[in-house]
Amino acid sequence: MTATPAKTGPVTSVARNRTVRQYVARVLFAVLMTLVGVLFALPMVWLVLAPFDATPTLSLEWPDWTLDNFARLAENPYALRSIGNSLILGVGTMVIVVGLGALAAYAMSRIRIPGRDGILYALLLLSSIVTGTAAMVPTFQIITQLGLINNYVGVLLVLAGGILPTVIFILKDFMDSIPKSYEESARLYGAGPFRILRDVVAPIARPGLAFISIWTIVQVWGNFLVPFILLRSPDLQPAAVLMYTFYTESGQADLRLISTFALLFSAPVLIIYFVVNRRYGFRFHGGIKS
């Protein structure tokens, strides 16, 4: 008997149409991602080229190369000092937040507190809803009563207090992923809680601590409102506040100074990020699996 060949015409057509649709979808996705990448890249290209342009504008153009913009910026007595002030605020807040956040996250991870998760989510929710703008009036009154206006201590306390709930929430995930058997072994050798945290927990949670450190510095680095309200002296103001003063005599934004200062303003954070990332690496989840 001669076998009758199966009818494959409709099946082949359906498979071909599916392949064409998948190909078109991939092409459209690639085009969309290219457009998004270009939109993100254009400001970065402007940031790199504009400081070296004799007459920078808001449009992206090939620059008329010059270094006079950097010389003009160096004539400003507060420019470089403000970057140092930003470093003081960023590093100081980072030390406070990482230290207190690690202790609080470790305690909340290991101690069974009634309503622990509710407290944690409530702190995170309140810190997200009651932002710096909404809480600035009572914050200003408290800092005034404490006598910390025009003082770095007051600014550090306000900045650290706003960031700390999120830090605790993130670090707790790292602490939860560390097996308790490591700590139990350390206790057998007579290690106390602080030594366990320092020698056992902290090295394993190091990627999380590195991420929190950089994230905190970035949050403080671009913060304008808190130091603008709490610091009165130009000698103490950070770079984010000083940039607000770069205007010409006619009251228009001085793009020569703004573009040059913006490039210098971005450099320390990028350097810190690459150094810490090369040394410690970053992850958004816990250290190891049990």
C-alpha positions in Angstrom: 0.0 0.0 0.0 1.2 3.5 -0.8 1.2 5.9 2.2 -0.7 9.1 1.7 1.5 12.1 2.5 0.2 14.3 5.3 -1.1 17.7 4.6 1.4 20.1 6.1 0.5 23.3 4.2 -1.6 25.0 7.0 0.8 23.9 9.7 3.8 25.2 7.9 2.0 28.5 7.2 1.1 28.9 10.9 4.7 28.2 12.0 6.0 30.7 9.4 3.6 33.4 10.6 4.7 32.7 14.2 8.3 33.1 13.2 7.7 36.3 11.3 5.8 37.8 14.3 8.6 36.8 16.7 11.2 38.4 14.3 9.2 41.6 14.0 8.7 41.7 17.8 12.5 41.4 18.4 13.2 44.1 15.8 10.7 46.5 17.4 12.1 45.7 20.9 15.7 46.4 19.6 14.6 49.7 18.1 12.8 50.7 21.3 15.8 49.9 23.5 18.1 51.8 21.1 15.9 54.9 21.3 15.8 54.6 25.1 19.6 54.2 25.2 20.1 57.2 23.0 17.8 59.3 25.2 19.9 58.3 28.3 23.2 58.8 26.5 22.6 62.3 25.1 22.6 64.1 28.5 25.8 62.2 29.4 27.5 63.2 26.1 26.4 66.8 26.8 27.9 66.6 30.3 31.2 65.5 28.9 31.4 67.9 25.9 29.8 71.1 27.2 32.5 72.0 29.8 35.1 72.2 27.0 32.9 74.4 24.8 33.7 78.2 24.7 30.0 78.9 24.3 27.9 76.0 25.5 24.2 75.8 24.8 21.4 73.4 25.8 21.7 71.6 22.4 24.3 69.0 21.7 26.9 70.4 19.4 30.5 69.8 18.6 32.4 72.1 21.0 34.7 75.0 20.4 37.4 73.4 22.5 38.7 75.5 25.4 39.8 75.1 29.1 38.8 78.6 30.1 35.6 77.3 31.7 37.7 75.5 34.3 39.8 78.6 34.9 36.7 80.6 35.5 35.4 78.0 37.9 38.6 78.0 39.8 38.2 81.7 40.4 35.1 81.0 42.4 36.2 80.8 46.1 33.5 78.4 47.1 33.5 75.9 44.1 36.1 73.4 45.2 35.3 73.9 48.8 31.7 73.0 48.2 32.7 69.6 46.7 34.7 69.0 49.9 31.6 69.9 51.9 29.6 67.4 49.9 32.2 64.7 50.7 31.9 65.5 54.4 28.1 65.2 54.4 28.1 62.1 52.2 30.8 60.2 54.0 29.5 61.3 57.5 26.0 60.2 56.7 27.2 57.0 55.2 29.2 56.1 58.4 26.1 56.8 60.6 23.7 55.0 58.4 25.8 51.9 57.8 26.8 51.6 61.4 23.3 52.0 62.9 21.6 50.2 60.0 23.8 47.1 60.3 23.2 46.9 64.1 19.4 47.4 63.7 19.1 45.0 60.7 21.1 42.3 62.5 19.0 42.7 65.6 15.7 42.5 63.7 17.0 39.5 61.8 18.0 37.5 64.8 15.6 38.6 67.5 11.9 37.6 67.4 10.2 40.9 68.2 6.4 40.9 68.3 5.2 42.8 65.2 8.7 43.0 63.8 7.7 42.9 60.2 4.9 45.4 60.8 7.3 47.8 62.5 9.8 47.5 59.6 7.2 48.1 56.9 5.6 51.0 58.8 9.0 52.7 59.1 9.7 52.2 55.4 6.2 53.4 54.5 6.4 56.5 56.7 9.9 57.4 55.4 8.5 57.2 51.8 5.3 59.1 52.4 6.6 61.8 54.8 9.4 63.1 52.6 11.9 65.8 53.3 9.6 68.5 51.8 6.6 67.5 53.9 8.5 67.2 57.2 10.8 70.2 56.7 8.9 72.7 58.9 8.9 70.5 62.0 12.4 69.3 61.2 13.6 73.0 61.0 11.9 73.7 64.3 13.6 70.8 66.0 17.0 71.6 64.7 16.6 75.2 65.7 15.6 74.3 69.3 18.7 72.0 69.4 20.9 74.9 68.3 22.2 73.0 65.3 21.3 75.5 62.5 24.3 76.2 60.3 26.0 73.1 61.7 27.0 69.9 60.0 25.8 67.8 62.9 22.2 68.9 62.4 22.3 68.2 58.6 23.9 64.7 59.2 21.2 63.8 61.7 18.3 64.8 59.4 19.9 63.1 56.3 20.7 59.9 58.3 17.2 59.8 59.8 15.5 60.0 56.4 17.7 57.2 54.9 17.9 54.8 57.8 14.6 53.0 57.5 15.3 52.0 53.9 18.8 50.9 54.8 17.5 48.7 57.6 15.0 47.1 55.3 17.6 46.3 52.6 20.3 45.1 55.1 17.8 42.8 56.9 17.6 40.7 53.7 21.3 40.2 53.7 21.3 39.3 57.4 18.4 36.8 56.9 20.4 34.9 54.2 23.4 34.3 56.5 23.2 30.8 58.1 22.9 30.9 61.9 25.2 27.9 62.1 28.1 30.2 61.5 27.3 32.3 64.5 26.7 29.2 66.6 30.1 28.0 65.7 31.6 31.3 66.7 29.8 31.2 70.0 31.3 27.8 70.8 34.7 29.5 70.6 33.6 32.3 73.0 32.8 35.1 70.5 30.4 37.7 71.8 27.6 39.4 69.7 29.7 42.3 68.5 32.6 40.1 67.5 30.3 37.8 65.7 28.8 40.8 63.9 32.2 42.1 63.0 34.1 38.9 62.1 31.3 36.6 60.8 28.3 38.6 59.7 29.9 41.7 58.2 32.3 39.9 55.9 29.5 37.8 54.4 27.2 40.8 54.1 30.0 42.9 52.6 28.3 43.3 49.2 25.2 44.7 50.9 27.2 47.0 53.0 29.1 48.3 49.9 25.8 48.8 48.1 24.3 50.7 51.0 27.4 52.9 51.3 27.4 54.0 47.7 23.6 54.4 47.7 23.7 56.6 50.8 26.5 58.8 49.3 24.5 59.2 46.1 21.3 60.2 48.0 23.2 62.8 50.1 25.4 64.0 47.2 22.4 65.4 45.2 20.3 66.5 48.2 19.5 70.2 47.9 16.7 71.0 50.2 18.1 69.9 53.6 21.5 71.7 53.4 19.8 74.7 51.7 17.5 75.2 54.7 19.8 74.2 57.5 23.1 75.7 56.4 23.4 79.5 56.2 27.1 80.1 55.6 28.4 79.8 52.0 31.5 78.3 53.4 29.5 75.2 54.6 27.2 74.8 51.7 27.6 71.6 49.6 28.0 71.5 45.8 24.3 70.8 45.1 23.4 74.1 46.8 26.3 76.1 45.3 25.2 75.2 41.8 22.0 77.1 42.4 24.1 80.4 42.5 25.6 80.1 39.0 23.8 82.8 37.2 25.0 85.6 35.0 24.5 89.3 35.8 21.3 89.3 33.7 19.8 86.6 35.8 20.2 83.7 33.3 21.9 80.4 34.0 25.6 80.5 33.3 26.0 77.3 31.3 29.8 77.6 31.2 30.0 77.4 35.0 27.1 74.9 35.4 28.4 72.4 32.8 32.0 72.6 34.2 30.9 72.3 37.8 28.5 69.5 36.9 31.3 67.4 35.4 33.5 67.9 38.5 30.4 67.3 40.7 29.8 63.9 39.1 33.4 62.7 39.2 33.8 61.8 42.9 30.7 59.6 43.0 31.8 57.8 39.9 35.3 57.2 41.2 33.9 55.9 44.6 31.5 53.6 42.8 34.1 52.0 40.5 36.6 51.7 43.4 34.1 50.0 45.7 32.6 47.9 43.0 36.0 46.6 42.0 36.9 45.9 45.6 33.7 44.5 47.0 31.2 44.1 44.2 27.5 44.7 44.4 24.5 42.4 44.8 20.8 43.1 45.6 20.3 39.9 47.6 21.8 38.1 50.5 25.3 36.8 50.8 25.1 33.0 50.6 22.7 30.2 50.7 22.3 28.0 53.7 
